[in-house]
Amino acid sequence: MTKRSNLIWLALGAFAIGTEGYMVAGLLPTLATDLHVSLSAAGQLIAVFALAYAIGSPLLAVATGRMERRRLLLGSLAAFGALNVVAALAHTYATLLLARVGLALAAGTFVPAASAYAVAVMPAAQRGRALSIIFAGMTVAMMVGVPLGVVLGGHFGWRFTFVGVAFLAVLAWTGLALTLERVPSSVAIPLRERFAIARRPDVFQVLVNTLLALTGVYAIFSFLAPLLARTAGLGSNGVAALLFVFGAAAAIGNLVGGRIVDRIGPKRVLVVIFGALTLVFAALSLVGESMPAAEARWLVIPILGLWGLLGASFPSAQQVRMASLAPRLAPVTLALNASAIYLGASAGAFIGSLVIAYRSPVQLGWVGAAFELLALTQLIGSRRHVAARDETDLTPSPEIQPVIEPI
């Protein structure tokens, strides 16, 4: 097999990770009922996963920096598959929570290593396409894997979905074991160097912007199933159908958004995205509060489609903005941005759980809109600072390969 065709197995691994990572949001009502916990507590399964990924991924990148890439990929994917079995067999909330922590750490090891492997084995002229193959696994997971998981979970129980993801992980592991060649380890970037770069005023501004934006998004997405049940009267099949619409729109937005960013620049695109998402999220709550469920569902469908279209344009715009601050530092700044994404996801899930516990799922749209408005205000008010020292003082070793995280 060619090197490029071998990347399909990496994409399958990313598909399994993306499916597990996203599908829990659609299964929250079922999980809460079966584990005898509140929806608010069930939402912490998302918050804890995101927090463990955000903190654990950079720490594991340093700890495993000298490990041979093939061994690291196989080990992390094996752990991911085994932990899905643990999750499927969990009969207590605490066990499932711990399993999700482990799943986040395994995912946070595999995805950056897969990206670095693709960069290492492919010619320079083909690296972009190689990374796109891997990232396609995450995109397809959102569009197909997650809705399918919600449907199967609704018919056969939530445990079946974790078993299915474990099977995908085993399949990907087998393909990787048979095809991947050995690749020497890259040089790990010390944590103190990562923190030094994060403290640069211009980099810090973008990280805060990412954190605010993703907090708003995940305050809603984490509890999308109960929100759709309340506003549009949808069950698991209806939620799955809307998740498919959301994923399809996101796939289109991801493709179109990158081209628009190249044409008009990332900051202008982000202004449009944050302004539009503020209105979209507010519309979710407004529709839920003012219309019967039977009528509201026909407005919720285009609202979710618009959210997917706009939201998927955010990652490419923000990554281009971040990378343009200091191109030589892109391997580090993009990884820092990925941590900010998952910190935002964790914060959003936690805040959403408080809304669920003390208010109503219908109020989630207002909360998400408030954070997008904060992100817009912070973006407009930000200015590009001149670093106190030249970026070459903080430039990592040229041997370090770029790491592109899923978003």
Solvent accessible surface area in square Angstrom, and as a share of the most:
residue,aa,sasa,rsa
1,M,157,0.70
2,T,93,0.54
3,K,93,0.39
4,R,109,0.40
5,S,32,0.21
6,N,17,0.09
7,L,1,0.00
8,I,102,0.52
9,W,62,0.22
10,L,0,0.00
11,A,14,0.11
12,L,37,0.19
13,G,0,0.00
14,A,1,0.00
15,F,35,0.15
16,A,0,0.00
17,I,6,0.03
18,G,1,0.01
19,T,8,0.05
20,E,0,0.00
21,G,22,0.21
22,Y,25,0.10
23,M,1,0.00
24,V,0,0.00
25,A,6,0.05
26,G,10,0.09
27,L,3,0.01
28,L,0,0.00
29,P,51,0.32
30,T,53,0.31
31,L,1,0.00
32,A,7,0.05
33,T,104,0.61
34,D,64,0.33
35,L,15,0.07
36,H,167,0.74
37,V,38,0.22
38,S,65,0.42
39,L,48,0.24
40,S,19,0.12
41,A,29,0.23
42,A,1,0.00
43,G,0,0.00
44,Q,41,0.18
45,L,1,0.00
46,I,14,0.07
47,A,5,0.04
48,V,39,0.22
49,F,16,0.07
50,A,3,0.02
51,L,76,0.38
52,A,15,0.12
53,Y,4,0.02
54,A,4,0.03
55,I,93,0.47
56,G,8,0.07
57,S,9,0.06
58,P,29,0.18
59,L,85,0.42
60,L,51,0.25
61,A,38,0.29
62,V,47,0.27
63,A,81,0.62
64,T,20,0.11
65,G,5,0.05
66,R,204,0.75
67,M,74,0.33
68,E,23,0.10
69,R,20,0.07
70,R,56,0.20
71,R,146,0.53
72,L,12,0.06
73,L,0,0.00
74,L,21,0.11
75,G,42,0.41
76,S,10,0.06
77,L,1,0.00
78,A,50,0.39
79,A,43,0.33
80,F,0,0.00
81,G,7,0.07
82,A,58,0.45
83,L,43,0.22
84,N,0,0.00
85,V,70,0.40
86,V,66,0.38
87,A,0,0.00
88,A,4,0.03
89,L,121,0.60
90,A,2,0.02
91,H,144,0.64
92,T,73,0.43
93,Y,48,0.18
94,A,61,0.48
95,T,53,0.31
96,L,1,0.00
97,L,41,0.20
98,L,128,0.64
99,A,3,0.02
100,R,2,0.01
101,V,43,0.25
102,G,16,0.16
103,L,0,0.00
104,A,0,0.00
105,L,65,0.33
106,A,7,0.06
107,A,0,0.00
108,G,1,0.01
109,T,17,0.10
110,F,0,0.00
111,V,5,0.03
112,P,16,0.10
113,A,4,0.03
114,A,0,0.00
115,S,4,0.02
116,A,9,0.07
117,Y,5,0.02
118,A,0,0.00
119,V,2,0.01
120,A,44,0.34
121,V,15,0.09
122,M,10,0.05
123,P,73,0.46
124,A,76,0.59
125,A,93,0.72
126,Q,62,0.28
127,R,82,0.30
128,G,54,0.52
129,R,120,0.44
130,A,1,0.01
131,L,23,0.11
132,S,63,0.41
133,I,36,0.18
134,I,6,0.03
135,F,52,0.22
136,A,44,0.34
137,G,6,0.05
138,M,14,0.06
139,T,29,0.17
140,V,59,0.34
141,A,0,0.00
142,M,37,0.17
143,M,47,0.21
144,V,62,0.35
145,G,4,0.04
146,V,3,0.02
147,P,10,0.06
148,L,95,0.47
149,G,6,0.06
150,V,1,0.01
151,V,47,0.27
152,L,52,0.26
153,G,1,0.01
154,G,43,0.41
155,H,122,0.54
156,F,135,0.56
157,G,28,0.27
158,W,5,0.02
159,R,64,0.23
160,F,89,0.37
161,T,7,0.04
162,F,1,0.01
163,V,77,0.44
164,G,30,0.28
165,V,3,0.02
166,A,8,0.06
167,F,129,0.54
168,L,37,0.19
169,A,1,0.01
170,V,90,0.52
171,L,77,0.38
172,A,0,0.00
173,W,96,0.34
174,T,59,0.35
175,G,3,0.03
176,L,0,0.00
177,A,28,0.21
178,L,145,0.72
179,T,34,0.20
180,L,9,0.05
181,E,80,0.36
182,R,153,0.56
183,V,13,0.08
184,P,111,0.70
185,S,43,0.28
186,S,33,0.21
187,V,58,0.33
188,A,30,0.23
189,I,8,0.04
190,P,49,0.31
191,L,55,0.27
192,R,191,0.70
193,E,41,0.18
194,R,20,0.07
195,F,117,0.49
196,A,18,0.14
197,I,0,0.00
198,A,17,0.13
199,R,167,0.61
200,R,22,0.08
201,P,60,0.38
202,D,4,0.02
203,V,0,0.00
204,F,112,0.47
205,Q,35,0.16
206,V,2,0.01
207,L,22,0.11
208,V,41,0.24
209,N,0,0.00
210,T,0,0.00
211,L,65,0.32
212,L,34,0.17
213,A,3,0.02
214,L,17,0.08
215,T,5,0.03
216,G,0,0.00
217,V,26,0.15
218,Y,36,0.14
219,A,0,0.00
220,I,0,0.00
221,F,12,0.05
222,S,0,0.00
223,F,0,0.00
224,L,3,0.02
225,A,4,0.03
226,P,9,0.06
227,L,0,0.00
228,L,0,0.00
229,A,50,0.39
230,R,139,0.51
231,T,2,0.01
232,A,0,0.00
233,G,42,0.41
234,L,29,0.15
235,G,50,0.48
236,S,50,0.32
237,N,86,0.44
238,G,20,0.19
239,V,5,0.03
240,A,3,0.03
241,A,60,0.46
242,L,9,0.04
243,L,8,0.04
244,F,99,0.41
245,V,53,0.31
246,F,15,0.06
247,G,1,0.01
248,A,29,0.22
249,A,14,0.11
250,A,7,0.05
251,A,19,0.14
252,I,97,0.49
253,G,1,0.01
254,N,43,0.22
255,L,125,0.62
256,V,69,0.40
257,G,2,0.02
258,G,23,0.22
259,R,185,0.67
260,I,74,0.38
261,V,4,0.02
262,D,121,0.63
263,R,206,0.75
264,I,71,0.36
265,G,23,0.22
266,P,28,0.18
267,K,83,0.35
268,R,167,0.61
269,V,10,0.06
270,L,0,0.00
271,V,54,0.31
272,V,93,0.53
273,I,3,0.01
274,F,1,0.00
275,G,22,0.21
276,A,25,0.20
277,L,4,0.02
278,T,21,0.12
279,L,130,0.65
280,V,8,0.05
281,F,0,0.00
282,A,22,0.17
283,A,29,0.22
284,L,0,0.00
285,S,0,0.00
286,L,101,0.50
287,V,12,0.07
288,G,18,0.17
289,E,88,0.39
290,S,79,0.51
291,M,58,0.26
292,P,81,0.51
293,A,36,0.28
294,A,66,0.51
295,E,96,0.43
296,A,0,0.00
297,R,81,0.30
298,W,173,0.61
299,L,79,0.39
300,V,0,0.00
301,I,64,0.32
302,P,76,0.48
303,I,23,0.12
304,L,0,0.00
305,G,14,0.13
306,L,82,0.41
307,W,2,0.01
308,G,1,0.01
309,L,68,0.34
310,L,28,0.14
311,G,21,0.20
312,A,16,0.13
313,S,13,0.08
314,F,13,0.05
315,P,18,0.11
316,S,27,0.18
317,A,0,0.00
318,Q,0,0.00
319,Q,33,0.15
320,V,63,0.36
321,R,23,0.08
322,M,0,0.00
323,A,28,0.22
324,S,58,0.37
325,L,17,0.08
326,A,0,0.00
327,P,93,0.59
328,R,144,0.53
329,L,0,0.00
330,A,17,0.13
331,P,22,0.14
332,V,0,0.00
333,T,0,0.00
334,L,21,0.10
335,A,16,0.13
336,L,26,0.13
337,N,3,0.01
338,A,4,0.03
339,S,20,0.13
340,A,8,0.06
341,I,7,0.04
342,Y,32,0.12
343,L,72,0.36
344,G,0,0.00
345,A,4,0.03
346,S,11,0.07
347,A,36,0.28
348,G,0,0.00
349,A,0,0.00
350,F,104,0.43
351,I,47,0.24
352,G,0,0.00
353,S,1,0.01
354,L,77,0.38
355,V,15,0.09
356,I,23,0.12
357,A,56,0.43
358,Y,172,0.65
359,R,172,0.63
360,S,26,0.17
361,P,10,0.07
362,V,13,0.08
363,Q,46,0.20
364,L,0,0.00
365,G,0,0.00
366,W,101,0.35
367,V,32,0.19
368,G,0,0.00
369,A,7,0.06
370,A,51,0.40
371,F,40,0.17
372,E,0,0.00
373,L,93,0.46
374,L,94,0.47
375,A,0,0.00
376,L,27,0.14
377,T,86,0.50
378,Q,42,0.19
379,L,0,0.00
380,I,109,0.55
381,G,66,0.63
382,S,15,0.09
383,R,159,0.58
384,R,153,0.56
385,H,47,0.21
386,V,143,0.82
387,A,23,0.18
388,A,114,0.89
389,R,125,0.45
390,D,89,0.46
391,E,41,0.18
392,T,63,0.37
393,D,84,0.44
394,L,14,0.07
395,T,45,0.26
396,P,10,0.06
397,S,42,0.27
398,P,135,0.85
399,E,114,0.51
400,I,23,0.12
401,Q,50,0.22
402,P,45,0.28
403,V,31,0.18
404,I,54,0.27
405,E,11,0.05
406,P,4,0.02
407,I,44,0.23
